[in-house]
């Protein structure tokens, strides 16, 4: 979701620049830095961004320069009154010469430079041109984000391939078989009760019970289904960040259950490797829209 784009334009009497930056974010967060006097455009700009983007922390900056001598110099009455009141209050308490007029006007905020307004038709033309610039800068930003997305998609597919390989290893692992569980149960009983004979039918019942408790068939099936869904979302070309984030949570849930059910050290190791691959997948998912 990272990207940067810039667009510039001009109309008779003024020129402007639109800049937009995007970084990763769970939702859509917009920050506006508009040139003085253009706050009325904020709603329209936010609407354009909201229609184009669905995730990311967005910073939009608009600068405007008007042609001519730079406008008029005006005294800010409120700032001047504040300064004069402060001088009056200090005059009887501080032994100092009274300030000169140029010193007072040099204080920040007392003297302001304001652009000369353009006629209404020119102002409307400028506002229209700015919104067209916003539309263009959004097109460029989307292109930049898509280029980054194509690289991230390749990484996501690598992680999915890794997850699929681990699922296949768990699927074919011999420790899942009833025979392996029965052999392991026999060895455990032999170590504990060397002098006690346990009927074979009772051992078979216990092995079946353990195999049922340790069955990870359902988890493996769901993991395989999640892999198919994730690949479809990546190939779809539409914003899929939130749905992939949800899938990553489901991947992790199944991996946790697999680890809890695992009846062999090797299966537990596969489950832990799955969790590591899923964490890497989820980290990359945070970077896409």
C-alpha positions as CSV (number, residue, x, y, z in Angstrom):
1,X,0.0,0.0,0.0
2,X,3.0,2.3,-0.2
3,X,3.3,4.8,-3.1
4,X,3.9,8.4,-4.1
5,X,2.5,10.5,-6.9
6,X,2.6,14.2,-7.9
7,X,0.7,16.3,-10.4
8,X,1.0,19.9,-11.3
9,X,-1.4,22.2,-13.2
10,X,-2.1,25.8,-13.9
11,X,-4.9,28.2,-15.0
12,X,-4.7,31.9,-15.9
13,X,-3.7,33.6,-12.7
14,X,-2.5,30.7,-10.6
15,X,-0.6,27.3,-10.6
16,X,-0.9,24.4,-8.2
17,X,0.7,21.1,-7.2
18,X,-1.0,18.0,-5.8
19,X,1.1,15.5,-3.9
20,X,-0.1,12.2,-2.3
21,X,1.8,9.7,-0.2
22,X,0.5,6.3,0.9
23,X,1.9,4.0,3.6
24,X,0.5,0.8,5.1
25,X,-2.6,1.0,7.3
26,X,-5.3,-1.4,8.4
27,X,-8.1,1.0,7.2
28,X,-8.2,4.2,5.2
29,X,-6.8,7.2,7.1
30,X,-6.6,10.5,5.3
31,X,-4.5,13.6,6.3
32,X,-5.0,16.8,4.4
33,X,-2.6,19.8,4.0
34,X,-4.4,22.3,1.9
35,X,-3.2,25.7,0.8
36,X,-4.9,28.6,2.7
37,X,-8.3,29.5,1.3
38,X,-9.0,26.0,-0.2
39,X,-10.6,24.3,2.8
40,X,-13.9,24.2,0.8
41,X,-12.3,21.5,-1.5
42,X,-11.5,19.1,1.3
43,X,-14.8,17.3,1.2
44,X,-14.5,16.7,-2.6
45,X,-10.9,15.6,-2.3
46,X,-11.7,13.1,0.5
47,X,-14.6,11.8,-1.6
48,X,-12.3,11.2,-4.6
49,X,-9.7,9.4,-2.4
50,X,-12.4,7.3,-0.8
51,X,-13.8,6.1,-4.1
52,X,-10.3,5.1,-5.3
53,X,-8.6,3.6,-2.3
54,X,-9.8,1.3,0.5
55,X,-6.8,0.9,2.7
56,X,-3.7,2.9,3.6
57,X,-2.5,5.9,5.6
58,X,-2.8,8.7,3.0
59,X,-1.2,12.2,3.2
60,X,-2.5,14.7,0.6
61,X,-0.8,18.1,0.1
62,X,-2.1,21.0,-2.1
63,X,0.0,24.0,-2.7
64,X,-1.2,27.0,-4.8
65,X,0.8,30.0,-6.2
66,X,-1.0,32.9,-7.6
67,X,0.5,35.1,-10.3
68,X,1.3,38.8,-9.8
69,X,3.1,40.8,-7.2
70,X,2.2,38.5,-4.3
71,X,-0.9,40.1,-3.0
72,X,-1.6,42.9,-0.4
73,X,-0.1,43.6,3.0
74,X,-2.8,43.9,5.7
75,X,-2.7,44.6,9.4
76,X,-4.4,41.9,11.5
77,X,-6.5,44.0,14.0
78,X,-6.8,41.3,16.6
79,X,-3.1,40.5,16.7
80,X,-2.3,44.3,16.8
81,X,-4.7,44.8,19.7
82,X,-3.1,41.9,21.6
83,X,0.4,43.4,21.2
84,X,-0.7,46.9,22.2
85,X,-2.4,45.6,25.3
86,X,0.7,43.7,26.3
87,X,2.8,46.9,25.8
88,X,0.5,48.9,27.9
89,X,0.6,46.4,30.7
90,X,4.4,46.3,30.6
91,X,5.0,50.1,30.3
92,X,4.5,50.7,34.0
93,X,6.5,47.7,35.1
94,X,9.5,47.6,32.8
95,X,12.0,50.5,32.3
96,X,12.5,50.5,28.6
97,X,12.0,52.7,25.5
98,X,8.6,52.4,23.8
99,X,8.9,50.2,20.7
100,X,8.9,51.8,17.3
101,X,6.1,51.2,14.7
102,X,8.3,49.1,12.4
103,X,9.2,46.9,15.4
104,X,5.5,46.3,16.2
105,X,4.7,45.5,12.5
106,X,7.6,43.1,12.4
107,X,6.1,40.9,15.1
108,X,4.7,37.7,13.7
109,X,1.0,37.8,12.9
110,X,0.6,41.6,13.0
111,X,1.3,42.2,9.3
112,X,-0.1,39.6,6.9
113,X,0.3,39.1,3.2
114,X,-2.8,38.0,1.4
115,X,-3.2,37.0,-2.2
116,X,-5.4,39.2,-4.2
117,X,-8.6,37.3,-5.0
118,X,-9.2,36.3,-8.6
119,X,-12.6,36.9,-10.2
120,X,-15.3,34.3,-9.4
121,X,-15.0,32.6,-12.8
122,X,-11.2,32.3,-12.5
123,X,-11.6,30.9,-8.9
124,X,-14.1,28.3,-10.1
125,X,-11.8,27.3,-13.0
126,X,-8.9,26.9,-10.5
127,X,-11.0,24.7,-8.2
128,X,-12.1,22.5,-11.2
129,X,-8.4,22.2,-12.4
130,X,-7.3,21.2,-8.9
131,X,-9.9,18.4,-8.6
132,X,-8.8,17.2,-12.1
133,X,-5.3,17.2,-10.7
134,X,-6.4,15.2,-7.7
135,X,-8.0,12.6,-10.0
136,X,-4.8,12.3,-12.0
137,X,-2.6,12.0,-9.0
138,X,-4.8,9.2,-7.7
139,X,-4.5,7.3,-11.0
140,X,-0.7,7.6,-10.7
141,X,-0.8,6.5,-7.1
142,X,-2.9,3.4,-7.9
143,X,-0.4,2.5,-10.6
144,X,2.5,2.8,-8.2
145,X,0.7,0.7,-5.6
146,X,-0.1,-2.0,-8.2
147,X,3.6,-2.2,-9.1
148,X,4.4,-2.8,-5.5
149,X,1.5,-5.2,-5.2
150,X,2.8,-7.4,-8.0
151,X,6.0,-7.9,-6.1
152,X,4.2,-8.7,-2.9
153,X,1.9,-11.1,-4.7
154,X,4.9,-13.1,-5.8
155,X,6.1,-13.3,-2.1
156,X,2.6,-14.4,-1.0
157,X,2.5,-17.2,-3.6
158,X,5.8,-18.4,-2.3
159,X,4.5,-18.6,1.2
160,X,1.4,-20.4,0.0
161,X,3.6,-22.9,-1.8
162,X,5.5,-23.5,1.4
163,X,2.3,-23.9,3.4
164,X,1.0,-26.4,0.8
165,X,4.2,-28.4,0.9
166,X,4.0,-28.6,4.7
167,X,0.3,-29.7,4.5
168,X,1.3,-32.4,2.1
169,X,4.0,-33.6,4.5
170,X,1.5,-33.8,7.3
171,X,-1.0,-35.6,5.0
172,X,1.4,-38.4,4.2
173,X,3.2,-38.6,7.5
174,X,3.3,-42.3,8.7
175,X,2.7,-41.3,12.4
176,X,-1.0,-40.6,11.4
177,X,-1.7,-44.3,10.7
178,X,-3.5,-46.6,13.2
179,X,-0.7,-49.1,12.9
180,X,1.9,-46.6,13.9
181,X,-0.2,-45.5,16.9
182,X,-0.7,-49.1,17.9
183,X,3.0,-49.8,17.7
184,X,3.8,-46.7,19.8
185,X,1.2,-47.7,22.4
186,X,2.7,-51.2,22.6
187,X,6.1,-49.8,23.2
188,X,4.8,-47.4,25.9
189,X,3.0,-50.2,27.7
190,X,6.1,-52.4,27.5
191,X,8.2,-49.7,29.1
192,X,5.6,-49.2,31.9
193,X,4.1,-52.6,32.5
194,X,6.7,-55.1,31.5
195,X,5.2,-58.0,33.5
196,X,1.5,-57.3,32.7
197,X,-0.1,-58.8,29.6
198,X,-2.6,-56.6,27.8
199,X,-5.1,-58.3,25.4
200,X,-4.6,-57.4,21.8
201,X,-8.2,-56.4,21.4
202,X,-7.9,-53.9,24.3
203,X,-4.8,-52.5,22.7
204,X,-6.6,-52.1,19.4
205,X,-9.5,-50.3,21.1
206,X,-7.1,-47.9,22.8
207,X,-5.2,-47.3,19.6
208,X,-8.4,-46.5,17.7
209,X,-9.4,-44.1,20.5
210,X,-6.1,-42.3,20.3
211,X,-6.2,-42.2,16.5
212,X,-9.6,-40.6,16.7
213,X,-8.5,-38.0,19.1
214,X,-5.3,-37.3,17.1
215,X,-7.1,-37.2,13.7
216,X,-6.1,-34.0,11.8
217,X,-8.0,-34.8,8.6
218,X,-10.4,-31.9,9.1
219,X,-7.6,-29.4,9.7
220,X,-5.7,-30.6,6.6
221,X,-8.8,-30.3,4.5
222,X,-9.5,-26.8,5.7
223,X,-5.9,-25.7,5.2
224,X,-6.1,-27.0,1.6
225,X,-9.3,-25.0,1.0
226,X,-7.8,-21.9,2.5
227,X,-4.8,-22.2,0.1
228,X,-7.2,-22.4,-2.9
229,X,-9.1,-19.4,-1.7
230,X,-6.0,-17.3,-1.1
231,X,-4.7,-18.0,-4.5
232,X,-8.0,-17.0,-6.1
233,X,-8.0,-13.7,-4.2
234,X,-4.4,-12.9,-5.3
235,X,-5.2,-13.7,-8.9
236,X,-8.5,-11.8,-8.8
237,X,-6.9,-8.4,-9.2
238,X,-9.4,-6.7,-6.8
239,X,-8.6,-5.2,-3.3
240,X,-8.3,-8.3,-1.1
241,X,-6.2,-7.2,1.9
242,X,-8.9,-7.6,4.5
243,X,-10.1,-11.0,3.2
244,X,-6.5,-12.3,3.0
245,X,-6.0,-11.0,6.6
246,X,-9.0,-13.0,7.7
247,X,-7.8,-16.1,5.8
248,X,-4.4,-15.8,7.5
249,X,-6.2,-15.9,10.9
250,X,-8.0,-19.0,9.8
251,X,-4.7,-20.6,8.6
252,X,-3.2,-19.9,12.1
253,X,-6.3,-21.4,13.8
254,X,-5.9,-24.7,11.9
255,X,-2.2,-24.8,12.5
256,X,-2.7,-24.4,16.3
257,X,-5.3,-27.2,16.3
258,X,-2.9,-29.4,14.3
259,X,-0.2,-28.8,16.9
260,X,-2.6,-29.6,19.7
261,X,-3.7,-32.9,18.1
262,X,-0.3,-34.0,16.9
263,X,0.6,-37.5,18.3
264,X,4.2,-37.4,17.1
265,X,7.2,-35.1,17.5
266,X,7.5,-34.9,13.7
267,X,3.9,-33.8,13.2
268,X,4.4,-31.1,15.9
269,X,7.4,-29.9,14.1
270,X,5.4,-29.6,10.8
271,X,2.7,-27.7,12.7
272,X,5.3,-25.2,14.1
273,X,6.8,-24.8,10.6
274,X,3.3,-24.1,9.4
275,X,2.8,-21.4,12.0
276,X,6.1,-19.7,11.0
277,X,5.1,-19.7,7.3
278,X,1.6,-18.4,8.2
279,X,3.1,-15.6,10.3
280,X,5.3,-14.5,7.3
281,X,2.2,-14.7,5.1
282,X,0.2,-12.5,7.4
283,X,3.0,-9.9,7.7
284,X,3.0,-9.5,3.9
285,X,-0.8,-9.3,3.8
286,X,-0.7,-6.1,5.9
287,X,1.1,-4.4,3.0
288,X,-1.6,-4.9,0.4
289,X,-5.0,-3.1,-0.2
